[in-house]
Each structure stands twice: as C-alpha cells, then as structure tokens.
Amino acid sequence: MAGYSWISFTINLTKLQWQSWIRLGECVSKCEHLKSVPLKPHVRDLLHQIYLAKGVHATTAIEGNTLTEQQIQDLISDKLKLPPSKQYLEQEAKNIIEACNEIAGDITKGNFSDITVDKIGRYNAQVLANNVPHDEAAIPGEIRTHNVIVGNRYRAPDAKEVPLLIEKFCKWMNGPDFVNETMPLHFAIIKSIISHLYLAWIHPFGDGNGRVARLLEFAILLNSGVPSPAAHLLSNHYNMTRLNITINWIRPAKPGMPKIFCHTRFRVFLMVLSSIFNVYSCMFLMFAGGTIYLRNLLLTKVLKQSKGGEIWRLKFPRKTIILKRTASYYL
C-alpha cells in the first residue's frame, strides 16, 4: 500500500537463510519430542499450568504488570490474594488466562476457524475487559479511529487506512503463502512470527495491540500442533529480551523480508524448546522411573535416597547435571 511499503503482505522465503531452515527443522523435531514424551495426566496438567503461567506473566509484564510468575500461578490455582489497590493487575492477567483457555478449548473442539477481523477484535475486547486500565481513546474490540505513535518512534498507519489493512492481513494469513503440506509445522512457526510482526506494524487498536499479537501468535502455534508449553515460548522470550530490542527491529531490512525474520529467532526458539524438552524428560523419568535414551540425551537415575528426596543425574553430551527430586517440580 502506498506510504507503507514495509506492509506489503508478501514474503519471499527463498531469501530465508539456510541456517533458518535448519533451525526450523530442529524446532519441529523438538515439538515432536515434546508431544511424544509419556507423562501421567497430573504431571501433564502441572507442566501445562507452569508454562501457561510463564506465558501470561510474560505478556502482561511487557505491558508493565508487576505480578510475579508465582503470583500468576497462584491466580491460576485460585489462591491469589491481593489488596484492592492491586486487583487491576490481577484482572489484567485473568483476562489473558481466560483468552488462552478459550483459544485452547476452541482448538480442542475443532472450532478454531480462519483468522478474521472479528476474531482479532474479540481478542482485543478480552484483554481490555472488566475495567482493565487502557488508553482513554481506545474502545475495546473496535478498530482505532485516531492516529498513534508507538514508543515515540514508530508512526503507525493512518487510522483511515487501518480497516483495509487489517482485512488484507486476515486474507493473507488465511492464504496459500503459509501452507505447505510437506512442512506444515515449519510454515506455522513462520506464520505465527509474521502475524505478530504485521499486527505490531498495523497497530489496529487504540490499546492492547501487543497482547493481541501475542495471543494470535499463541493461537497459530497451538492450532498447528505445537504443544501448549512450547506455544508460550515466544511471549516468554520477548519478555526476557525486551530491554535489548532496538528500533532497528521495527522496519524490514529488505522488501518482503523483515529484519526480525532472521535465523536468530529460530535459534532462540530452539533453545527454549530444548529446555522444555529436558524438563519433560526429567518429569517422565521421575514419575515413571528407569533409564531412557532420547537422541543424544541420556537420563539415568542414581539410586540414592535422602530425607530431601531422590538424587538424579542428567547426562548431556558435554556435561552432567545433578538434580534432586523433592515434592516440587524442576524448572
């Protein structure tokens, strides 16, 4: 569109570095590993809750919410007690929890359809619902009618252009550019990251754009078959690295190839996937017992008991880690 050349709704994957395709393949492999690790139902539910809390904590912390990850876990478990002066922080997090659970429920029931303007608007209404503080000019769930400057650096498209841009965005997301029958998960990961980037560029709402973009990213990953803990990884990564992000990431390096879309992102995604995979493997071993081989990872139980719990040895290709099994979990 004239005036917004970087919002081209095109992507040329032939320009994607070969290292990125390798990293993508490794990410997909880790996702398959996570899905295949056998866990008892209560362990599975525990890990789901842990990483839901990580994702919710991350996406709200980015916006200034000061609740800790442990407080978010208490909120999920209905144990959080806050003074009235901080209940707005609880409500902001609760909105994200409810949105994530609704997305997961729709996907489980097979009700997750195409990406639409109404769906994106509903996500915005959800994150700003129940009197969560937001910009006075913003109307939850409705496309903005005023111009905005993001972070005092980036001027988002003119408000009159936004309805057409968001329609084009939805059409593009549902189109063939992100469909590949032989590599569906590879393209889903690409799609999730690009959806976040384009929503940030378009900035369709008066407030809550970042939370909506991260919700959509989560929904795309989860709907593609990425395990729920891994689907929260990108939000967690953004929160952990947000102080290192510069304005250079806001514009594309080349037409059709955003600078954010580099193999570094996939390398980070792979690292956190590997971390979760190792946690999953530990949980399996702790509750199932025995010794298992998973690619180059060897986990062995050390038969030593103490009042504090059992001692476990985790042998990796280049180092050995000792963990103690207690009544709590490892993270």
C-alpha positions in Angstrom: 0.0 0.0 0.0 1.3 3.4 -0.9 3.0 5.1 2.0 3.5 1.9 3.9 5.9 -0.1 1.7 7.0 -2.4 4.5 3.4 -3.6 5.0 3.5 -5.5 1.7 1.6 -8.7 2.7 4.3 -10.6 0.8 7.1 -12.8 1.9 9.8 -14.3 -0.2 11.0 -17.5 1.6 13.8 -18.0 -1.0 15.6 -15.2 0.8 15.4 -17.0 4.2 18.9 -18.1 5.2 19.7 -21.8 5.0 20.6 -21.7 8.7 17.0 -20.7 9.4 15.6 -23.8 7.7 17.9 -25.9 9.7 16.8 -24.2 12.9 13.2 -24.6 11.9 13.7 -28.3 11.3 15.2 -28.6 14.8 12.3 -26.7 16.3 9.8 -29.0 14.6 11.8 -32.0 15.9 11.7 -30.7 19.4 8.0 -30.2 19.2 7.5 -33.8 18.1 9.7 -34.9 21.0 7.6 -32.9 23.4 4.4 -34.4 22.1 5.8 -38.0 22.4 7.2 -37.9 25.9 4.8 -40.1 28.0 3.6 -38.3 31.1 0.9 -39.2 33.7 -2.1 -36.9 33.5 -1.4 -35.0 36.7 2.2 -34.3 35.5 1.0 -33.2 32.1 -1.5 -30.8 33.8 1.2 -29.5 36.1 3.5 -28.6 33.2 0.6 -27.1 31.3 -0.1 -24.8 34.3 3.6 -23.9 34.7 4.0 -22.7 31.1 0.6 -21.1 31.0 1.8 -19.0 34.0 5.1 -18.2 32.2 3.2 -17.0 29.1 0.7 -15.0 31.0 3.3 -13.4 33.2 5.4 -12.5 30.1 2.7 -10.9 28.0 1.4 -8.8 31.0 4.9 -7.9 32.3 5.8 -6.5 28.9 2.9 -4.1 29.4 4.0 -3.1 32.9 2.2 -5.6 35.1 4.2 -6.2 38.2 2.8 -9.5 39.3 5.4 -12.2 39.7 5.3 -15.6 37.9 4.5 -17.2 41.2 1.6 -14.9 41.8 0.3 -15.8 38.3 0.5 -19.5 39.3 -1.5 -18.7 42.4 -4.0 -16.9 40.3 -4.4 -19.9 38.0 -4.9 -22.1 41.1 -7.4 -19.6 42.6 -5.1 -18.9 45.5 -4.0 -15.3 44.9 -5.0 -12.7 47.4 -4.2 -9.1 46.6 -5.2 -5.8 48.2 -7.8 -3.7 46.4 -5.1 -1.4 45.1 -3.6 -4.2 43.0 -6.7 -6.0 41.8 -6.5 -4.4 38.4 -3.2 -6.2 37.9 -5.0 -9.5 38.8 -7.8 -8.7 36.3 -5.3 -7.9 33.5 -3.7 -11.3 34.0 -7.0 -13.1 34.4 -8.2 -11.7 31.1 -5.2 -13.3 29.4 -5.7 -16.6 31.2 -9.3 -16.8 30.1 -8.4 -15.9 26.5 -5.7 -18.6 26.4 -8.1 -21.2 27.8 -10.8 -20.2 25.3 -8.4 -20.5 22.4 -7.2 -23.9 23.6 -10.8 -25.0 24.1 -11.8 -23.9 20.6 -8.9 -25.8 19.1 -9.6 -28.9 21.1 -13.2 -28.9 19.9 -12.1 -28.2 16.3 -13.8 -24.8 16.4 -10.8 -22.7 15.5 -11.5 -21.3 12.1 -9.7 -18.8 9.9 -8.2 -15.6 11.2 -10.8 -12.9 10.9 -11.2 -9.2 11.8 -13.9 -10.2 14.3 -11.7 -12.8 15.9 -8.8 -10.3 16.4 -11.3 -7.7 17.7 -12.6 -10.3 20.2 -9.1 -10.9 21.4 -8.7 -7.2 22.0 -12.0 -6.9 23.8 -10.9 -9.8 26.0 -7.6 -8.4 27.1 -9.1 -5.0 27.9 -12.3 -6.3 29.5 -13.5 -5.9 33.1 -12.2 -2.3 33.6 -8.6 -3.1 32.8 -6.9 0.3 32.5 -6.3 1.4 28.9 -5.8 4.4 26.8 -8.8 6.8 27.0 -9.2 6.9 23.2 -9.3 3.1 22.9 -12.6 1.3 22.6 -12.1 -2.4 23.5 -12.6 -4.6 20.4 -13.0 -1.8 18.0 -10.6 -0.6 15.3 -9.0 2.7 16.2 -10.2 5.9 14.7 -7.3 8.0 15.7 -3.6 8.1 14.7 -1.0 6.7 17.0 2.8 6.9 17.5 4.3 3.8 19.1 7.0 4.3 21.7 7.5 7.8 20.4 9.4 6.3 17.5 7.1 4.5 15.1 4.2 6.2 13.4 1.5 3.5 12.7 -0.6 3.7 9.6 -3.2 6.4 9.4 -6.5 5.4 11.1 -8.5 5.6 7.9 -6.2 3.0 6.3 -6.4 0.5 9.1 -9.7 -1.2 8.2 -8.4 -2.1 4.7 -5.0 -3.1 6.1 -6.4 -5.5 8.7 -8.8 -7.0 6.1 -5.8 -7.6 3.8 -3.8 -9.0 6.8 -6.5 -11.6 7.6 -6.9 -12.6 3.9 -3.1 -13.1 3.7 -2.9 -15.1 6.9 -5.6 -17.5 5.6 -4.0 -17.7 2.1 -1.5 -20.1 0.5 1.7 -18.3 1.5 1.8 -20.1 4.8 0.5 -23.5 3.7 2.9 -26.3 2.9 1.7 -29.9 3.0 5.2 -31.4 3.4 6.3 -28.9 6.1 3.2 -27.7 7.9 4.7 -27.0 11.3 7.7 -25.2 9.7 5.3 -22.8 8.0 3.1 -22.5 11.1 6.1 -21.2 13.1 6.9 -18.7 10.3 3.2 -17.7 10.2 3.0 -17.1 13.9 6.0 -14.8 14.0 5.0 -12.9 10.9 1.4 -12.4 12.2 2.9 -10.8 15.4 5.1 -8.5 13.3 2.4 -7.3 11.0 -0.1 -6.7 13.8 2.5 -4.6 15.5 3.1 -2.6 12.3 -0.6 -2.1 11.6 -1.4 -1.4 15.2 -5.2 -1.7 14.6 -6.4 -0.9 18.1 -6.1 2.1 20.4 -4.6 -0.1 23.1 -3.7 -3.8 23.7 -2.1 -4.4 20.4 0.9 -6.3 21.8 -1.2 -8.6 23.9 -3.5 -9.3 20.9 -0.5 -10.0 18.7 1.0 -12.5 21.2 -2.4 -14.2 21.7 -2.7 -14.6 17.9 0.8 -16.0 17.8 0.0 -18.4 20.6 -3.3 -19.5 18.8 -1.5 -20.2 15.5 1.2 -22.3 17.1 -1.3 -24.2 19.2 -3.6 -24.8 16.3 -0.7 -26.1 14.2 0.0 -28.9 16.8 2.8 -27.2 18.8 2.5 -28.5 22.5 0.9 -25.9 24.8 4.1 -25.3 26.8 6.1 -24.5 23.6 3.3 -22.3 22.3 4.0 -19.9 25.2 7.7 -19.7 24.5 7.9 -16.7 22.2 6.0 -14.5 24.7 8.4 -15.6 27.4 11.4 -14.8 25.1 10.1 -11.4 24.3 9.7 -10.5 27.9 13.2 -11.8 28.8 14.9 -9.9 25.9 12.7 -6.8 25.5 15.3 -4.5 27.0 17.7 -5.5 24.3 15.4 -4.8 21.4 16.1 -1.7 19.5 14.1 0.4 17.0 16.2 -1.3 14.2 13.8 -4.3 14.5 10.8 -2.2 13.6 11.4 -1.9 9.9 12.3 -4.6 7.3 15.9 -4.9 6.0 14.6 -5.8 2.6 11.2 -5.7 0.9 9.3 -8.8 1.8 11.9 -10.0 4.3 11.5 -8.3 7.7 14.7 -7.9 9.8 13.0 -9.6 12.7 12.7 -12.7 10.5 16.2 -14.0 10.9 17.6 -17.3 11.9 18.5 -15.9 15.3 14.8 -16.1 16.2 14.6 -19.7 15.3 17.8 -20.4 17.2 16.3 -18.9 20.4 13.0 -20.8 19.8 15.1 -24.0 19.5 17.0 -23.3 22.7 13.9 -22.8 24.8 12.2 -25.8 23.2 15.2 -27.8 24.1 15.0 -26.6 27.7 11.3 -27.6 28.0 12.1 -30.9 26.3 14.7 -31.6 29.0 12.2 -30.7 31.7 9.6 -33.0 30.1 12.2 -35.8 30.0 13.0 -35.3 33.7 9.3 -35.4 34.6 8.9 -38.7 32.8 11.9 -40.2 34.4 10.9 -39.0 37.9 7.4 -40.4 37.7 8.0 -43.4 35.5 11.5 -44.5 36.7 14.1 -46.3 34.8 16.6 -45.2 32.1 15.7 -43.9 28.7 17.7 -42.7 25.6 16.4 -39.7 23.7 18.7 -38.9 20.8 22.0 -37.7 22.4 20.4 -37.2 25.8 20.9 -39.9 28.4 19.0 -39.7 31.6 19.9 -42.1 34.4 18.5 -42.5 37.9 21.0 -42.5 40.7 19.8 -44.9 43.4 20.4 -42.7 46.4 17.8 -41.7 48.9 17.9 -38.9 51.4 15.4 -37.0 53.6 15.2 -34.3 51.0 14.3 -36.7 48.2 16.0 -38.7 45.4 19.1 -37.6 43.6 19.1 -37.8 39.8 21.9 -37.5 37.3 21.2 -35.9 33.9 24.0 -36.7 31.4 24.2 -34.4 28.4 26.7 -34.7 25.5 29.1 -32.3 27.2 28.1 -32.0 30.8 26.3 -33.7 33.6 23.7 -32.0 35.8 22.6 -33.3 39.2 19.0 -32.6 40.3 17.2 -33.5 43.5 13.7 -34.8 43.3 11.5 -33.3 46.0 7.8 -32.7 46.3 8.1 -29.8 43.9 9.0 -29.7 40.3 12.1 -28.7 38.4 12.4 -25.6 36.4 
